[in-house]
């Protein structure tokens, strides 16, 4: 393992984090925009009205894609441990 392998592993981990968290943040952004527009139109500024749909969206998205997310993260962790083990850490 070369000297630049650790920074490369870090960059790969950050890229994976973006790939795994991207769908969750995308769905959450859309729901937040829709809830924000509805709250503005109806002039209902109750915090629970905005929090409940966002929380429900996060739960449903994790239920739908959580297996895929965990598979990707587990594969990266397995690979990282093997690569760090080769280095002698």
ZIBELQUI-V421468 format. One record per backbone hydrogen bond with DSSP energy under -0.5 kcal/mol. CO is the residue of the C=O (numbers start at 1). NH is the residue of the N-H. E is the energy in kcal/mol with one decimal. If there is no record, write none. Layout:
BEGIN
CO;NH;E
CO;NH;E
END
This chain:
BEGIN
2;5;-1.3
4;8;-1.5
5;9;-2.4
6;10;-2.2
7;11;-2.5
8;12;-2.4
9;13;-2.1
10;14;-2.3
11;15;-2.3
12;16;-2.3
13;17;-2.2
14;18;-1.9
15;19;-2.0
16;20;-2.8
17;21;-2.5
18;22;-1.5
19;23;-0.7
20;24;-0.5
21;25;-2.6
22;26;-2.6
23;27;-2.4
24;28;-2.2
25;29;-2.2
26;30;-2.1
27;31;-2.4
28;32;-2.4
29;33;-2.3
30;34;-2.3
31;35;-2.8
32;36;-2.6
33;37;-2.4
34;38;-2.5
35;39;-2.6
36;40;-2.0
37;41;-2.6
38;42;-2.4
39;43;-1.1
39;44;-0.9
43;45;-0.8
46;49;-0.7
46;50;-0.9
47;50;-0.5
47;51;-2.0
48;52;-2.2
49;53;-0.6
50;54;-1.0
51;55;-2.7
52;56;-2.6
53;57;-2.2
54;58;-2.3
55;59;-2.4
56;60;-2.6
57;61;-2.5
58;62;-2.5
59;63;-2.2
60;64;-2.2
61;65;-2.9
62;66;-1.9
65;69;-2.4
66;70;-2.7
67;71;-2.3
68;72;-2.3
69;73;-2.5
70;74;-2.7
71;75;-2.3
72;76;-2.1
73;77;-2.5
74;78;-2.6
75;79;-2.2
76;80;-2.9
77;81;-2.6
78;82;-2.1
79;83;-2.6
80;84;-2.8
81;85;-2.4
82;86;-1.8
83;87;-1.0
84;88;-1.2
84;89;-1.7
END
